[in-house]
Amino acid sequence: MLVNEGRQARIDQCLASDTPTAGYLDYLLDQRVLGLKRLGALQKLESGGYLQEFEAFNRTSNAPLWYVHFHYKHATPGFADFVKAHVKRADQRHLGLRWQQAQGPNAAPIWRGDLGLELARKHFEALFS
């Protein structure tokens, strides 16, 4: 019983976080609380480079919780060629560096939880192609 209560407490903490991390994402995916889906094809960014976006959604409500962005230099990358990958909050999905700079020095920071190659391969590589 305590094990189940502890598991649920950890799940609740991860789901409620304003600062999602790769560790939270990994745990919630392993617990089958979240699912993943690829959102469209690689997108060319105005600022240069390319973006592949994934949605991490709550399996109970199907509502998006977080978005995961993989940034690439080229239009035809291999999966592991990303220059950075991060987890973003749903409310900050479309906010980027240009938005942040336009807000001035007192702008609220955009959360980007770094995602490394090991966890990226574990959860996203099969969805990439």
C-alpha positions as CSV (number, residue, x, y, z in Angstrom):
1,M,0.0,0.0,0.0
2,L,2.8,2.5,0.9
3,V,4.5,1.6,-2.4
4,N,1.4,2.5,-4.4
5,E,0.9,5.7,-2.4
6,G,4.6,6.7,-3.0
7,R,4.3,5.9,-6.7
8,Q,1.1,8.0,-7.0
9,A,2.7,10.9,-5.0
10,R,5.7,10.9,-7.4
11,I,3.4,10.8,-10.5
12,D,1.4,13.7,-9.1
13,Q,4.5,15.7,-8.4
14,C,5.8,15.1,-11.9
15,L,2.5,16.1,-13.5
16,A,2.2,19.3,-11.5
17,S,5.7,20.5,-12.2
18,D,6.2,23.9,-13.8
19,T,9.8,22.8,-14.7
20,P,9.5,19.4,-16.5
21,T,12.7,17.5,-16.8
22,A,13.9,14.6,-18.8
23,G,13.7,12.5,-15.6
24,Y,10.0,13.4,-15.1
25,L,9.3,12.6,-18.7
26,D,11.1,9.3,-18.5
27,Y,9.3,8.3,-15.3
28,L,5.9,9.2,-16.6
29,L,6.4,7.4,-19.9
30,D,7.7,4.3,-18.1
31,Q,4.7,4.3,-15.8
32,R,2.5,4.6,-18.9
33,V,0.9,7.9,-17.5
34,L,2.0,9.8,-20.7
35,G,2.0,8.9,-24.3
36,L,3.9,10.5,-27.2
37,K,3.0,11.5,-30.7
38,R,5.0,13.1,-33.4
39,L,3.5,16.4,-34.6
40,G,4.0,16.7,-38.4
41,A,7.2,16.8,-40.4
42,L,10.4,18.7,-39.7
43,Q,9.8,22.4,-39.7
44,K,12.1,25.1,-41.0
45,L,12.6,27.8,-38.4
46,E,12.7,31.5,-39.2
47,S,15.8,31.8,-37.0
48,G,17.6,29.1,-39.0
49,G,17.7,25.4,-38.5
50,Y,14.9,22.9,-38.2
51,L,12.5,21.6,-35.5
52,Q,10.9,18.3,-34.9
53,E,8.1,18.5,-32.3
54,F,6.5,15.8,-30.2
55,E,3.6,16.0,-27.9
56,A,3.7,14.3,-24.4
57,F,0.0,13.7,-23.6
58,N,-1.9,12.5,-20.6
59,R,-3.1,9.0,-21.4
60,T,-6.2,9.5,-19.2
61,S,-7.5,12.8,-20.6
62,N,-5.5,12.8,-23.9
63,A,-4.6,16.4,-23.1
64,P,-1.1,17.7,-24.0
65,L,1.0,18.1,-20.9
66,W,4.4,19.0,-22.4
67,Y,6.0,19.4,-25.8
68,V,9.4,18.0,-26.7
69,H,11.5,19.9,-29.3
70,F,14.5,18.5,-31.2
71,H,16.5,21.1,-33.0
72,Y,18.6,20.2,-36.1
73,K,20.9,22.2,-38.4
74,H,19.9,20.4,-41.6
75,A,16.7,19.5,-43.4
76,T,17.4,15.8,-43.7
77,P,19.0,14.8,-40.4
78,G,19.5,11.5,-38.8
79,F,17.7,11.1,-35.5
80,A,20.8,11.5,-33.3
81,D,22.0,14.6,-35.3
82,F,20.0,17.0,-33.1
83,V,22.0,19.9,-31.7
84,K,19.6,20.3,-28.7
85,A,16.5,18.7,-27.4
86,H,14.3,19.9,-24.6
87,V,11.0,19.5,-22.8
88,K,8.7,22.6,-22.8
89,R,5.6,23.4,-20.9
90,A,2.4,23.4,-23.0
91,D,1.7,27.1,-22.3
92,Q,5.2,28.0,-23.6
93,R,5.1,25.7,-26.6
94,H,5.4,28.5,-29.2
95,L,7.6,30.9,-27.2
96,G,11.2,31.1,-28.2
97,L,14.3,33.3,-28.0
98,R,12.9,36.1,-30.2
99,W,9.8,36.4,-28.0
100,Q,11.9,36.4,-24.9
101,Q,14.3,39.1,-26.2
102,A,11.3,41.2,-27.3
103,Q,10.0,41.1,-23.7
104,G,13.1,42.9,-22.4
105,P,15.3,42.1,-19.4
106,N,12.4,41.4,-17.0
107,A,10.8,38.7,-19.2
108,A,9.7,35.5,-17.4
109,P,12.1,32.8,-18.5
110,I,11.0,30.1,-20.9
111,W,11.5,26.7,-19.4
112,R,13.5,24.2,-21.4
113,G,14.3,20.9,-19.6
114,D,17.3,19.4,-21.4
115,L,16.9,16.0,-22.9
116,G,20.0,13.9,-23.6
117,L,20.7,11.4,-26.3
118,E,20.2,8.3,-24.1
119,L,16.6,9.2,-23.1
120,A,15.9,10.6,-26.5
121,R,16.8,7.3,-28.1
122,K,14.8,5.3,-25.6
123,H,11.6,7.2,-26.2
124,F,11.7,9.1,-29.5
125,E,13.9,7.4,-32.0
126,A,11.2,4.9,-33.1
127,L,8.8,7.9,-33.7
128,F,11.3,9.9,-35.7
129,S,11.1,8.1,-39.1
